[in-house]
Amino acid sequence: MKALVYSAPGQFAVSETPTPQPRATEVLMRVHACGVCKTDLHIHQGHFFSAFPLIPGHEFAGEVAAVGPEVTRVRPGDRVVADNERQCGYCAYCRRGEPLFCENLYAQGVNAPGGFAEYVLVDERQVYPLDEQVSYLEGALAEPTACAVHGLDVIRPRVGDEVLLFGAGPTGLILAQLLRRSGVSRLVVVDLSAKKLDLAARLAGAEIVQPDPVHPTAHLDRLAADMPAGFDIVIDATGVSKVAAGLPQFARYGGKIVFYGVCPENERIEISPYEVFRRELTILGSFSQALTFDRATRLVNGGAVQVKEMVTHTFPLEGWGDALRMVSDGRESVKIVITP
């Protein structure tokens, strides 16, 4: 099979590799679509908890090509998506019911073979049905939807909360839709891209704010003037440390600050402990997903989360370099999908 193979950070090639064969409870998926995420950029740079050599790609959808002898839930030809993460079940965190922090996490596309390939091997328990009316391109967004579902579980918005969200990338747009469905009374989304803001307005009913490149801080002054008491929830979905550092100024007393985007590992920001103490701010992190894929798949299958319009570009495996440059730039695209 053809696969995108990294021998080391920054070093990749489309290569012929052996097609894996399913054993016991394993399912061989023929990959029709695999989403590109900024996490893939971090992996390209050798960050995150990636392990090389590696076939990346953690947001994949396709059809069942073959199954192991003990598989009972799916059969060849079924349209499916797959959770890319598998927990060990026996480490201290798994035994405490905290699988997100599994010490032996098997994360396909990160430290195990992923979906930037013609075929990918997954365990039967990782597979979920994809409805006929949902395209494979849409199915590839089940994984970021699972991350957004986990984000909502972490944030726990109350009905009537007012929310400020920085970043209208794919996961930000999905989280915005879930926040709106959760009953927040006001949702303001800030992004540099008019295209992404249009989606935030149409899909999530958000008020939109686009920074002026000539006056790059004017929008911050307007937000502060508009909401002098602050927002109940302030979220960074940009992964830009400078944006994350500015969240506390927009939170009300007793508000929540959420780090949802993936900032570079080695960057640091300053936050006043006194401010957190005096204003009783809650600082939250939302990392990846665990045990939310079933809910995410139902949201995508049922159309409760709209993802079709987010896919703006597709590339074959051979176009990975172009896809990588485009996701790094972030201005031309919303969601990029590889179609092996």
Secondary structure, 3 states (H helix, E strand, C coil): CEEEEEEECCEEEEEECCCCCCCCCEEEEEEEEEEECHHHHHHHCCCCCCCCCECCCCCEEEEEEEECCCCCCCCCCCEEEECCEECCCCCHHHHCCCHHHCCCCEEECCCECCCCECEEEEEHHHEEECCCCCCHHHHCCHHHHHHHHHHHHHHCCCCCCEEEEECCCHHHHHHHHHHHHCCCCEEEEECCCHHHHHHHHHHHCCEEECCCCCCCCHHHHHHHHHCCCCEEEEEECCCCHHHHHCHHHHEEEEEEEEECCCCCCCCCCCCCHHHHHHHCCEEEECCCCCCCHHHHHHHHHHCCCCCHHHEEEEECHHHHHHHHHHHHHCCCCCEEEECC
